[in-house]
Amino acid sequence: MTSLPSSIDVAIIGAGAAGLGAANALKISGLSVIVLEARDRVGGRAHTIMASPDVTFDVGCGWLHSADENSFVKIAEQLGFEINRSLPPWRERAHGKAFPQAERDDFMHALNAFYDRAEVAAAEAEKSGRDCAASLYLEPGNRWNPMIDAISTYVNGCELDQVSILDMDAYEDTDINWRVRRGYGALVAAYGATCPLALNCAVTLIDHSAKRVRIETSRGTLTADKVIITVPTSLIAYEAIRFHPQLPEKVDAARGLPLGLADKVTLAVDQPEALPVEGNLRAATMRTEMGTYHIRPFGQPCIEGFFGGRFAQSLEDAGPGALAAASIDEIVSILGNDFRRKLKPLAESRWAHDLFARGSYSHALPGHAGDREVLAAPVDGRLFFAGEATSPEFFSTAHGARDSGERAAEEVLAASKKR
């Protein structure tokens, strides 16, 4: 752990993908740099653990979304991380009889029709300047609407009534999704291994009232010429980190970009050979309060469960173990009661209750699609902002966060030259 300096050229707040992206971009700048991280580890919402000796579990992000444009793909190759390029199990590889193929086809038709209507609506909203909730474009009375809303809880971390139609349309998805065999969190940690870090160093105040910026932390105070803030929007919105003088436009923008919730659980499976590798398990539940399950990822003896939105929040609020219990109950309802004795909880995420995240990834509330640009704008050539919420098209992703950190570093260098 790097000791805390009293003075620095550039202080970067947060050692997630954005902060590490900024730190790596500034390595050969000649500027002195420190990354201040509240946790005892790097990675932020990217975190890999060994849930058991034979199960690697990405507690946070797990997929290289838009892999053909994802900057972490090249980084993985440079660092010697194996990339799995097989297709994800989301649309195919169904297991069990709880969601027959004819029903799946009908659901996919309804889902694609919704996205088509949303795309047209976003184009009209762009022209009129009238943003609205994506839920308005669900087909009235369609029996699949609850499950379409469930998909939104995995994609956006919230139900469609909380999603800006303009923001949803702005997200770029090339439909190419790969994985890192050793874990996405492990990749991000390796990417930050050579960065100058001060861990267990929670920032509470950024005082930019004088010529140099004063930063109060749990490990003491330091001053910096420039500061890059990469923390989740929740910490700005609820002023866990305060600014002096206040920056109400940043706080308002952060409140317009709240973190949705997407939680994960992994369950050990006894006699896993009876299940398909890389299978998908989902029931035609006709409700939003449901999980979706990835069977034996990478051939491991486990099932990963995914929960999002208000349902995930209710499970977190119920206490540790509730995600695993809900997963087991739902899997048993699909595969039969004999399966209960084959499942054992290993690990689960609780991002809403994580003090340094308070959620999973950002979405724009209806009417707030423009807040990403507001949040990303520098202040006075000294305060710079990065993080997935500031990415115009790859928000909610680790590579969007990393790229935003690199962008903020470039802004720092440009401002330094001007001065």
Helices and strands as residue ranges (DSSP letters): E 7-13, H 17-25, E 33-36, E 48-52, E 55-58, E 63-64, G 67-69, H 71-79, E 83-84, H 101-128, G 134-137, H 145-155, G 160-162, H 165-170, E 178-180, H 184-191, E 197-198, E 203-207, E 213-217, E 220-229, H 233-237, E 242-244, H 248-255, E 259-260, E 262-269, G 272-274, E 279-281, E 292-295, G 297-299, E 302-308, H 309-317, H 322-335, G 337-342, E 343-348, G 351-353, E 361-362, H 371-376, E 383-385, G 388-390, H 398-418
